[in-house]
Amino acid sequence: MLEGFLHPALALGALLAAVPLIIHLLNRRRYRPMPWAAMRFVLAAYRRTRRRVQLENLLLLLLRMGAVALLALAIARPYARGGGALAPLTERRRDMVLIVDASASMGYREEIETLFERAVRRATEIVDDLDGGRGDRVQLILAGAHPRLLGWQAPEKALSLLATFEEPTDERLDLGATLAEVASLAVEEAGELGRSAIEVRLLSDLQRSSFIPPAAESEEGPGPIQRELDALAELDVKVVVEDVGGSSGRPSNLTLSAITPAEGGATLGAPIEIAVRITNHGPSPRPAERVSLSVDGNRLPIRRIDIPADGNAEAVFTVTFTSPGAHALLAALDGDKLAVDDTRASVIFAPPPVRVLVVNGSPADDLEKDGVGFLMLALEPLQGDAALGAPLAPFLADEVTADTLLDPKTELRNYDVILLAGVPVIPAPAIPRLEERVASGGALVIALGPRVADLSQINERLFRPDGSGLLPAELLRRVSVARRTSYFRVATFDEHHPALSFFADEAWRPFLTEVPLYAFVHARPLDDARVLASLDDEATSPLLIERAFDQGRVFLYTSSFDPQWSDIVRSPRTLVPLVHEWLRYAGQRREPPRVLAPGEPLRLTVDTYPRMTELELPSGERFAIEGDVEELPDGRWRLPEIPPTRTRRAGLYTVGLGDERSEPFAVEIDPLEGDIDRLSPPELSALHPALTLLQRSSKGSAAPGARDTRGELWRLVAGLCLLFLVGESLWGAWIGSRRRMRA
């Protein structure tokens, strides 16, 4: 029998069937009987035909009321389940959500076709079984890093869409996000009933990391996949999973999982080792595998390495960069059944020389008396020093006096770092220029010294308690000791900070912590400032303080580069690595990442104005990048955004700027996509009751666990409504014609 309605509230619209009756009753009350002599002949004739007229009018009224009631019931979508008396009259329309796994691992090739091609072929067979004539619908979902819903379609339209699916994405499968969309569709279809009749089919290779993400092992409580499956189970929806992978287990596969430069990154003119990591996702070792690396299109000699079973190995290449900027790296393996992870692109940035403007507060001809004499020696380009290890980053340093800061011809944006060394008085008109340069991304280093006597004036011009000034700390008092009787040393320092990490090595630590300092200025840092090094005095006074200032950084060195205050300047093994690491960190440019995940947008920054902006894809296709170029405060130019629709494929991309200039960037797949370890049927069934595996032997039959399909009666009820309307029209016309003929 009739079990209910999908939208019970709409069934209350059947009460509108009383409207024709109410209208009839209201019309009866509108007329008042009036005695009239000639009416007795009419009344006599009326009494003879009254019963027939009443029956005719009653039937007409019932037809009208029935039509209204049936229309409301049809909109409420009545249904009945199999086995009842109404079962032969029900309409079993199917609403199917068909999910095709389009992650990168679906590109694995078995025999002559990839798993994705097999999934599309199987999806075509499933859709072909649907009947558009009875109202069957299918919602296609192409599932990758995010689900791509293609809308409810008739089977014929869905088949034409499936014909356009040629290859998988280079993304990972986010099963949680896909199931969230399915749950949303199920809630919409269930209406007020709380139960949904949609069928959900998932065609996948059962990659373990997609169904059991590594992060799920450390999650507290259910993860997103578990939560969405719980929501589907509450709606009585099963997700029928069909394995298109052919077999469970772990097929053998090699993956180029990373391209990693040596710690510290590239330095101009210095050799750097670049490690290409290969992961063996298989039970057997792989001896003498060939690995190649191309740098800016130049292929280096091939390396052969042995890769252990279920392990990693690295092929190390030595590269020397002679030009600054971004350099394109492209590694490759001999091809196997999963081609997408046999190549990997990356970009390494070789920074240009750091441009330093050194403002000398106490210039002198004598090196021992010059405030920056030893500092300038440390900034001279080095050819190498066996004791110091690899050659250090070069610098382009200009030495000036404080008055130069007032010269409008001095373009501060031409310098990455401005170093104020023992400047006793900073000209007030120069302070807005300094603030503007630091705010645009530059770095300011303030070092004190013997000539900085008036601390209050420095505070007045550079310090603000609210943080709007350049100084990261308030200068309080000068502290000094006699050189022959005592000294201060570095007690603690941030070993993880790039400026000081060089001294974290036990062999180099004493060159920072044991060098005497004889004078410094005690300072009170702002709350958001970071103390990088502190002294061993009673107050553990800060020696080096860092603070962000808009887009740039400000450093306060509370001691001096003058040999009167510190022996650091007389110790090359301290001064050279300290200054080089510190100023290289301070002067490094904030570049947007050049290595993206598939489908991420990007805005590049270049040094000169581009004559054109053209994107070249790994496939060789070229597209103009639309949008306006933006000039930045530091004199560089920001290119228009490259939309995510252009970065969907892994590989090496190039942005042409005109005049044979170009900038590379890379899109990398997740290394986990190369691990195609597959769930076994028992493992899948144990994940959640809402998941059901369709065995290959039963692909031609109905899905396992399928319930009696809910049969809807709305078309039948709508047909009856139409029949009542036609009957009412014909009956009303017949009554009218009879009465006109008698009149």
Sequence and secondary structure as in RCSB ss.txt:
>XXXX:A:sequence
MLEGFLHPALALGALLAAVPLIIHLLNRRRYRPMPWAAMRFVLAAYRRTRRRVQLENLLLLLLRMGAVALLALAI
ARPYARGGGALAPLTERRRDMVLIVDASASMGYREEIETLFERAVRRATEIVDDLDGGRGDRVQLILAGAHPRLL
GWQAPEKALSLLATFEEPTDERLDLGATLAEVASLAVEEAGELGRSAIEVRLLSDLQRSSFIPPAAESEEGPGPI
QRELDALAELDVKVVVEDVGGSSGRPSNLTLSAITPAEGGATLGAPIEIAVRITNHGPSPRPAERVSLSVDGNRL
PIRRIDIPADGNAEAVFTVTFTSPGAHALLAALDGDKLAVDDTRASVIFAPPPVRVLVVNGSPADDLEKDGVGFL
MLALEPLQGDAALGAPLAPFLADEVTADTLLDPKTELRNYDVILLAGVPVIPAPAIPRLEERVASGGALVIALGP
RVADLSQINERLFRPDGSGLLPAELLRRVSVARRTSYFRVATFDEHHPALSFFADEAWRPFLTEVPLYAFVHARP
LDDARVLASLDDEATSPLLIERAFDQGRVFLYTSSFDPQWSDIVRSPRTLVPLVHEWLRYAGQRREPPRVLAPGE
PLRLTVDTYPRMTELELPSGERFAIEGDVEELPDGRWRLPEIPPTRTRRAGLYTVGLGDERSEPFAVEIDPLEGD
IDRLSPPELSALHPALTLLQRSSKGSAAPGARDTRGELWRLVAGLCLLFLVGESLWGAWIGSRRRMRA
>XXXX:A:secstr
   EESSHHHHGGGGGGHHHHHHHHHHHHT      TTHHHHHHHHHHHHHHHHHHHHHHHHHHHHHHHHHHHHH
T EEE TTSTTGGG B   EEEEEEE SGGGG EETTEEHHHHHHHHHHHHHHTS GGGT EEEEEEESSSEEEE
EEE HHHHHHHHTT  S  SS   HHHHHHHHHHHHHHHHTTSS    EEEEEE  BHHHHS GGGGG SS  HH
HHHHHHHHHTT  EEEEE SSSSB   EEEEEEEEE TT   TTSEEEEEEEEEEESSS EEEEEEEEEETTEE 
  EEEEE TT EEEEEEEEE  S EEEEEEEEE   S GGGSEEEEEEEE   EEEEEEESS  SSTTT TTHHH
HHHTS    BTTTBS    EEEEEE GGGGG TT  GGG SEEEEES S   TTHHHHHHHHHHTT EEEEE  T
T   HHHHHHHH  TTS SS SEEEEEEEE  TTT  B EEEE TTSTTTGGGGSTTTTHHHHSS B EEEEEEE
 TT EEEEEESSTT  EEEEEEEETTEEEEEESS SSTTTBSGGG HHHHHHHHHHHHHHHH      SEE TT 
 B  EESS  S  EEE TTS EEE  S  EE TTS EE   B GGG  S EEEEEEEETTEEEEEEE   GGGG 
  B  HHHHHHH TTEEEE GGGTTS  TT     EE HHHHHHHHHHHHHHHHHHHHHHHHHHHHH 
